[in-house]
């Protein structure tokens, strides 16, 4: 069996399904650093630690709980992945995208991704929420590398990777709640070192508005499997060379904690529209 491939995902799903009964999800949600509080909004839920799911190791980054919570948000069945896997931890891109394969095997056909990101756009401030309209993969790796999976799109179209209709739904939800949302392009770099000021200038020239170390492999896999995708970045700090303070992961967690209630309200309202 191919590690982190379709058959492995179906084996993982076969372990999960007996535990959740009629809670099979239609929506998958992946929560970024410090944004795991959304799991408290999931009702009638079942919680499964990652280490109990075949193929998933435990997470090793502060701010990532490392558990799958399946239940109900706003009348919709959801699978919430509280924590993710990163390439900088030594994981291959196929593993970083494996939760999406599992979600698809469980029945999800919509994916919402979130992350904590540095603000490259000088007009952004810490605490802003940015609707992702496109991305730059500057890791130059892909979870699709290797032999093609039977029945899957070998060359997925990424021209509308972040579904335009769902982006509009996010803005409508934000408007209803009085939350001003930004729009922008998310750039993924490998990490774990934060970007240099020169790299941030490069990113701005390339058209990036925010930068982080995740998300792109998950979105690539989702589009390969035919899932619709929407995403939001929480801008946690000004990227290097824009702000004066040194960058630190503690700042990321502090900012996400500050905007957690706003983020969770937005996501609940968005899920209600799906």
C-alpha positions in Angstrom: 0.0 0.0 0.0 1.4 3.4 -1.0 2.1 5.6 2.1 -0.4 8.5 2.3 -2.2 7.5 -0.9 -5.8 6.8 -1.6 -5.8 3.3 -0.2 -4.1 4.4 3.0 -6.8 7.2 3.4 -9.6 4.6 2.9 -8.0 2.5 5.6 -7.9 5.5 8.0 -11.5 6.3 7.2 -12.5 2.7 7.9 -11.0 3.1 11.4 -12.9 6.4 11.9 -16.3 5.6 10.5 -17.4 3.0 13.2 -16.6 5.7 15.8 -18.8 8.4 14.3 -22.0 6.6 13.3 -24.2 8.9 11.3 -21.9 11.9 11.7 -20.2 11.4 8.3 -19.0 14.9 7.4 -19.6 16.8 4.2 -17.3 19.7 5.2 -13.6 19.4 6.3 -11.9 22.2 8.2 -8.2 22.5 8.9 -7.2 24.8 11.7 -3.9 26.6 11.8 -1.6 27.8 14.6 -3.5 29.0 17.6 -6.9 28.7 15.9 -7.9 25.4 17.4 -10.6 27.0 19.7 -13.2 26.3 17.0 -13.4 22.7 18.2 -15.3 24.1 21.2 -18.1 25.1 18.8 -18.6 21.5 17.5 -21.7 19.9 19.0 -22.5 16.2 19.4 -18.9 15.5 18.6 -16.5 12.6 18.6 -12.8 13.4 19.2 -10.1 11.2 17.9 -6.4 11.9 18.6 -4.3 11.9 15.5 -2.1 9.1 16.9 -5.1 6.8 16.9 -5.7 7.3 13.1 -3.6 5.0 10.8 -1.0 7.0 9.0 -1.2 10.1 11.2 1.6 10.8 13.7 1.2 13.2 16.6 1.8 16.9 15.9 4.9 18.6 17.2 4.2 22.3 17.0 2.8 24.5 19.8 -0.6 25.8 18.9 -1.7 22.5 17.1 -3.8 20.2 19.3 -3.4 17.1 17.1 -6.9 15.8 17.1 -9.8 15.2 14.7 -13.2 16.4 15.9 -16.3 15.3 14.0 -19.7 16.6 14.8 -22.1 19.5 14.0 -21.6 23.2 13.4 -24.6 25.3 12.4 -26.5 22.2 11.3 -23.7 20.9 9.1 -21.7 17.8 9.6 -18.0 18.7 9.8 -14.6 17.1 10.3 -12.3 19.5 12.1 -8.6 18.8 11.9 -7.2 20.7 14.9 -3.6 20.9 13.9 -1.6 20.1 10.8 1.7 18.6 9.6 4.5 20.8 8.2 7.3 20.1 5.8 9.8 21.8 8.2 9.1 19.0 10.7 10.6 16.6 8.2 7.3 15.3 6.8 7.0 14.7 3.1 4.4 16.7 1.2 2.2 13.6 0.8 1.8 13.5 4.6 1.1 17.2 4.9 -1.9 16.7 2.5 -2.9 13.3 3.9 -5.7 14.7 6.2 -7.4 16.0 3.0 -7.4 12.5 1.6 -8.9 11.2 4.8 -11.6 13.8 4.8 -12.5 12.9 1.2 -12.6 9.2 2.1 -15.0 10.1 4.9 -17.3 11.9 2.4 -16.3 15.6 2.6 -16.6 17.5 -0.6 -15.8 21.0 0.7 -12.6 22.1 2.5 -12.0 25.2 4.6 -8.3 25.9 5.4 -7.0 28.4 7.9 -3.5 29.5 8.8 -1.5 32.1 10.7 0.5 34.2 8.3 2.9 37.2 8.2 1.6 40.3 6.5 3.6 41.1 3.4 1.1 43.8 2.2 2.1 46.9 4.1 -1.6 47.9 4.5 -2.3 44.8 6.6 -2.2 44.9 10.4 -1.8 42.2 13.0 -5.3 40.7 13.7 -6.6 41.2 10.1 -8.4 38.2 8.5 -7.5 37.7 4.9 -9.7 35.7 2.5 -7.2 33.7 0.3 -7.8 34.4 -3.3 -4.8 32.6 -4.7 -1.4 31.2 -3.6 2.2 31.0 -4.6 4.0 27.6 -4.0 7.6 28.7 -3.3 8.5 25.3 -1.8 8.6 23.9 -5.4 7.3 20.6 -4.0 3.9 18.9 -4.4 1.9 16.1 -2.7 1.2 14.8 -6.2 4.8 13.8 -6.9 5.1 10.1 -7.7 2.9 7.7 -9.6 -0.6 8.9 -10.4 -3.5 7.5 -8.2 -6.1 5.6 -10.2 -9.2 7.7 -11.0 -7.6 11.0 -9.8 -6.9 14.1 -11.9 -3.2 13.9 -12.8 -2.9 17.6 -13.8 -5.5 19.5 -11.7 -6.7 22.9 -12.8 -5.7 25.5 -10.2 -7.1 28.5 -11.9 -9.9 28.7 -9.3 -8.3 26.9 -6.5 -10.0 29.0 -3.9 -13.6 28.9 -5.0 -14.9 32.3 -6.1 -18.5 31.7 -4.9 -17.3 30.6 -1.5 -15.0 33.6 -1.2 -18.1 35.7 -1.8 -19.9 33.8 0.9 -17.1 34.5 3.3 -17.4 38.2 2.6 -21.2 38.1 3.0 -20.7 36.4 6.4 -18.2 38.9 7.4 -20.4 41.8 6.4 -23.3 40.4 8.3 -21.1 40.2 11.4 -19.5 43.6 10.9 -16.0 42.0 10.3 -13.9 43.7 7.7 -12.1 41.1 5.7 -9.0 41.6 3.5 -8.3 39.7 0.2 -5.0 38.5 -0.9 -2.5 36.0 -2.2 -0.8 33.6 0.3 2.8 32.5 -0.4 4.1 29.3 1.1 7.8 29.0 2.0 9.4 25.9 3.6 10.3 27.4 7.0 11.0 26.9 9.8 13.1 30.1 9.8 11.1 33.2 9.3 11.6 35.1 6.0 14.4 37.6 5.6 13.6 41.2 4.7 15.0 40.6 1.2 12.7 37.6 0.8 9.8 39.7 1.9 10.6 42.3 -0.7 10.8 39.5 -3.3 7.4 38.2 -2.1 5.8 41.6 -2.5 7.3 41.9 -6.0 5.8 38.5 -6.9 2.3 39.6 -5.7 2.1 38.0 -2.3 0.1 39.7 0.5 0.8 37.1 3.2 3.4 34.4 3.9 3.4 31.2 5.8 4.6 27.6 5.9 1.5 25.5 5.2 -1.8 25.2 3.4 -0.7 24.9 -0.2 -0.2 21.1 -0.2 -3.7 20.6 1.3 -5.3 22.9 -1.3 -3.5 21.1 -4.1 -4.7 17.7 -2.9 -8.3 19.0 -2.5 -8.4 20.2 -6.0 -7.0 16.9 -7.3 -9.8 15.1 -5.5 -12.5 17.6 -6.7 -13.2 19.4 -3.3 -14.2 23.0 -3.3 -11.9 25.1 -1.2 -12.1 28.3 0.7 -9.5 29.7 3.1 -8.6 32.5 5.5 -5.3 33.7 6.8 -5.0 35.3 10.2 -2.4 38.0 9.9 -0.4 37.7 13.1 2.5 40.1 12.5 4.1 42.3 10.0 6.7 40.3 8.0 10.4 40.9 8.4 11.6 44.3 7.3 8.1 45.9 7.7 7.8 45.9 11.5 10.6 46.7 13.9 10.1 43.8 16.4 11.8 40.5 16.1 9.6 37.7 14.9 8.6 34.9 17.3 6.1 32.1 17.4 4.8 33.4 20.7 3.6 36.5 18.9 1.7 34.3 16.4 -0.1 32.6 19.3 -0.8 35.8 21.1 -2.5 37.4 18.0 -4.5 34.3 17.1 -5.8 34.2 20.7 -6.8 37.8 20.4 -8.9 37.3 17.2 -10.1 33.8 18.0 -13.7 34.8 18.8 -14.0 36.8 15.7 -12.5 34.1 13.5 -14.8 31.5 15.1 -17.9 33.6 14.5 -16.9 34.1 10.9 -16.4 30.4 10.3 -19.7 29.5 12.0 -21.6 32.0 9.8 -19.8 30.8 6.7 -20.5 27.1 7.5 -24.2 28.0 7.9 -24.3 29.2 4.3 -22.9 26.0 2.8 
